[in-house]
């Protein structure tokens, strides 16, 4: 874990100034049709509620499939994201599409369960068709500064994923400061994350632009050192086009055009898609 000693501390005031610069009128991406269509392709269309039913999940899958409109140039969403027990249902519904089956796991959203249970949940979800696993880190263990344990758990989960991609949720709203956000980002990437993700969407604050910018800094540092591109996903509270455009702008400004595709950039959302389609079809 020597890499932690080399992580540069976060300058909170500097982060705020950079955000102001990114969101200035001249730099901020315009709310144009082609850009809104592009953002559709980044969406992990999500339902993660206690009252989710098979009927509700099937309806979400149908919505994702029907969103694509070649005539109007509207792309398909990137993935459907659900609880593990719906893995098989979603994968079967989406098998004739390129839309991915994403599943939350490892005791989502709290992460407060036995590691054996977490690993079993991941393996079972992948067996049932999950192509992407969104895991939560053990925030309590992290806040105790037991970074090695957090690293080990992510590494074990990555192994349990097999061929499935792993998105690691930091739950930035439960971390104490931006320095911890950066440390958690680096631990996740070192342990094998394919993506780092802000939030579960189950607490407030969920995704925030300052934490997100710090996460992109960590990704840039990791890429510079290793040559490996890690994806990023904001989630939680992203329900309108202006908010989505802010996260797009941060990725474009700090990581560059090479990250503006759904192999490296996703947006976790449930109601954003409707807002985008309304704006596109005006």
C-alpha positions in Angstrom: 0.0 0.0 0.0 3.0 2.3 -0.4 1.2 4.1 -3.3 -1.0 5.9 -0.7 2.0 7.8 0.6 2.5 9.3 -2.9 -1.1 10.5 -3.3 -1.1 14.3 -3.6 -3.4 16.1 -1.1 -6.5 17.8 -2.4 -6.7 21.6 -2.5 -10.4 22.3 -1.7 -10.2 25.9 -2.8 -8.4 24.9 -6.0 -11.1 22.3 -6.8 -13.8 25.0 -6.3 -12.0 27.4 -8.6 -11.5 24.8 -11.3 -15.3 23.9 -11.2 -16.2 27.6 -11.6 -13.9 27.7 -14.7 -15.3 24.5 -16.2 -18.9 25.8 -15.7 -18.3 29.3 -17.1 -20.6 30.1 -20.0 -17.9 30.0 -22.7 -16.6 26.6 -21.6 -19.8 24.8 -20.6 -21.2 22.5 -23.3 -24.3 23.9 -25.0 -27.6 22.1 -24.6 -27.7 20.9 -28.2 -29.5 18.0 -29.7 -26.4 16.0 -30.7 -24.9 16.3 -27.2 -28.1 15.3 -25.5 -28.3 12.2 -27.8 -24.7 11.4 -26.8 -25.6 11.6 -23.1 -28.4 9.0 -23.7 -25.7 6.5 -24.7 -23.9 7.0 -21.3 -26.9 6.1 -19.1 -27.1 3.1 -16.8 -30.9 3.1 -16.6 -31.6 2.1 -13.0 -34.2 0.8 -10.6 -33.1 0.0 -7.1 -36.1 0.1 -4.9 -37.5 -2.3 -2.3 -40.8 -2.5 -4.2 -39.2 -3.5 -7.6 -41.2 -6.3 -9.3 -40.5 -8.4 -12.3 -43.2 -6.4 -14.1 -41.4 -3.1 -13.3 -38.0 -4.5 -14.3 -39.4 -5.8 -17.6 -41.0 -2.4 -18.3 -37.6 -0.7 -17.7 -35.9 -3.1 -20.1 -38.6 -2.5 -22.8 -38.2 1.3 -22.3 -34.4 0.9 -22.8 -34.9 -1.1 -26.0 -37.5 1.2 -27.4 -35.5 4.3 -26.7 -33.2 3.7 -29.7 -34.5 5.6 -32.7 -32.2 5.3 -35.7 -34.3 7.7 -37.7 -33.9 10.5 -35.1 -30.3 9.4 -34.3 -31.2 8.5 -30.7 -28.9 5.8 -29.4 -29.6 3.0 -26.9 -28.7 3.4 -23.3 -25.5 1.7 -22.0 -27.0 -0.6 -19.4 -29.9 -1.6 -17.2 -28.9 -1.6 -13.5 -30.9 -3.7 -11.0 -30.7 -5.8 -7.8 -29.0 -9.2 -8.1 -32.2 -11.2 -8.1 -33.2 -9.7 -11.4 -29.9 -10.7 -13.2 -31.4 -13.5 -15.2 -34.6 -11.7 -16.1 -32.7 -8.6 -17.4 -30.0 -10.6 -19.3 -32.7 -12.6 -21.1 -34.6 -9.5 -22.0 -31.5 -7.8 -23.3 -29.8 -10.7 -25.0 -30.6 -9.5 -28.6 -29.3 -6.0 -27.8 -26.0 -4.5 -27.0 -27.4 -3.1 -23.7 -25.4 -4.4 -20.7 -26.9 -6.1 -17.7 -25.5 -4.3 -14.6 -26.1 -5.5 -11.1 -25.4 -4.0 -7.7 -23.9 -6.3 -5.2 -21.8 -6.9 -2.1 -24.5 -6.0 0.3 -25.7 -2.9 -1.5 -26.1 -0.2 -0.4 -24.5 -0.5 3.1 -21.9 -3.1 2.4 -22.4 -4.3 6.0 -22.4 -8.1 5.6 -20.0 -11.0 5.6 -17.4 -11.1 2.9 -18.4 -14.7 2.0 -21.9 -13.4 1.4 -20.6 -10.6 -0.8 -18.5 -12.9 -2.9 -21.3 -15.4 -3.3 -23.7 -12.7 -4.3 -21.3 -11.5 -7.0 -20.7 -15.0 -8.4 -24.4 -15.8 -8.4 -25.2 -12.6 -10.3 -22.6 -13.3 -12.9 -23.8 -16.9 -13.3 -27.3 -15.5 -13.9 -26.1 -13.1 -16.6 -24.7 -10.0 -15.0 -22.0 -8.4 -17.3 -21.2 -5.6 -14.9 -21.1 -5.6 -11.1 -21.5 -2.4 -9.1 -20.0 -3.1 -5.7 -19.9 -0.9 -2.6 -16.7 -0.5 -0.6 -16.9 -1.1 3.2 -17.0 2.5 4.3 -16.7 1.7 8.0 -13.5 -0.2 7.4 -12.2 2.6 5.2 -13.0 5.2 7.8 -11.0 3.1 10.3 -8.1 3.6 7.9 -7.9 -0.1 7.4 -7.0 0.5 3.8 -5.4 -2.9 3.2 -8.6 -4.6 4.1 -10.6 -2.4 1.7 -8.0 -3.2 -1.0 -8.2 -6.9 -0.3 -11.9 -7.0 -0.5 -12.1 -5.2 -3.8 -9.4 -7.5 -5.2 -11.4 -10.6 -4.1 -14.6 -9.2 -5.6 -12.8 -8.5 -8.9 -11.7 -12.1 -9.0 -15.3 -13.2 -8.3 -16.5 -11.1 -11.2 -14.7 -13.3 -13.8 -15.3 -11.7 -17.2 -17.8 -9.2 -15.8 -16.6 -5.6 -15.4 -16.3 -4.1 -11.9 -17.6 -0.7 -10.9 -16.5 0.3 -7.4 -18.9 2.6 -5.5 -17.1 4.9 -3.1 -20.2 6.4 -1.5 -18.4 9.8 -1.4 -21.1 11.4 0.8 -20.0 9.1 3.7 -16.3 9.9 3.3 -15.1 12.7 5.5 -13.3 14.9 3.0 -12.0 15.1 -0.5 -8.6 13.7 0.5 -10.4 10.5 1.5 -12.3 10.5 -1.8 -8.9 10.5 -3.6 -7.4 7.8 -1.4 -10.5 5.6 -2.0 -10.3 6.2 -5.7 -6.7 5.1 -5.9 -7.3 2.0 -3.7 -10.2 0.9 -5.9 -8.1 1.3 -9.1 -5.0 -0.4 -7.6 -7.3 -3.3 -6.6 -8.6 -3.9 -10.1 -11.7 -1.6 -10.6 -12.7 -1.1 -14.2 -14.8 1.9 -13.1 -15.0 4.1 -10.0 -18.5 5.4 -9.1 -19.5 8.2 -6.8 -22.6 6.9 -4.9 -25.3 4.4 -4.3 -28.0 7.1 -4.6 -29.4 6.0 -1.3 -27.9 8.8 0.9 -27.5 12.6 0.7 -25.3 14.0 -0.6 -25.0 11.6 -3.4 -23.0 12.6 -6.5 -21.3 16.0 -6.1 -19.2 17.8 -8.7 -16.3 18.5 -6.3 -15.9 14.8 -5.4 -16.3 13.8 -9.0 -13.6 16.2 -10.1 -11.2 14.7 -7.5 -12.1 11.2 -8.8 -11.2 12.3 -12.3 -7.9 13.7 -11.0 -7.1 10.3 -9.5 -8.0 8.6 -12.7 -5.6 10.9 -14.6 -2.8 10.2 -12.1 -3.4 6.5 -12.4 -3.4 6.6 -16.2 -0.2 8.6 -16.2 1.5 6.1 -14.0 0.2 2.9 -15.4 -1.1 3.6 -18.9 -4.5 2.1 -17.9 -7.7 4.0 -18.5 -10.3 3.6 -15.7 -13.9 4.5 -16.3 -16.0 6.8 -14.1 -19.7 6.9 -13.2 -21.5 9.6 -11.3 -24.8 8.4 -9.8 -27.5 9.7 -7.4 -29.5 12.9 -7.9 -28.7 13.3 -11.6 -32.2 13.9 -12.8 -32.1 16.8 -15.2 -30.1 17.7 -18.3 -28.2 20.6 -16.8 -26.8 18.4 -14.0 -25.8 15.7 -16.5 -24.1 18.3 -18.6 -22.0 19.4 -15.7 -20.6 15.9 -15.3 -20.0 15.6 -19.0 -18.1 18.9 -18.9 -15.8 17.7 -16.1 -15.0 14.5 -17.9 -14.3 16.4 -21.2 -12.2 19.1 -19.5 -10.2 16.9 -17.1 -9.9 13.5 -18.9 -10.5 14.5 -22.5 -12.3 13.2 -25.5 -10.9 9.7 -25.0 -13.2 9.2 -22.0 -16.4 10.4 -23.7 -17.7 7.0 -24.6 -19.8 4.5 -22.7 -16.8 2.1 -22.2 -15.3 4.7 -19.9 -18.1 7.1 -18.9 -21.5 6.2 -17.5 -24.3 8.1 -15.7 -26.4 6.3 -13.2 -30.0 7.6 -13.4 -33.6 6.7 -13.3 -35.5 9.8 -14.4 -32.8 11.5 -16.5 -33.7 9.6 -19.7 -37.2 11.0 -19.8 -35.9 14.6 -19.5 -33.3 14.0 -22.2 -35.9 12.6 -24.6 -38.3 15.4 -23.9 -35.6 17.9 -24.8 -34.5 16.0 -27.9 -38.0 15.7 -29.3 -39.1 19.3 -28.7 
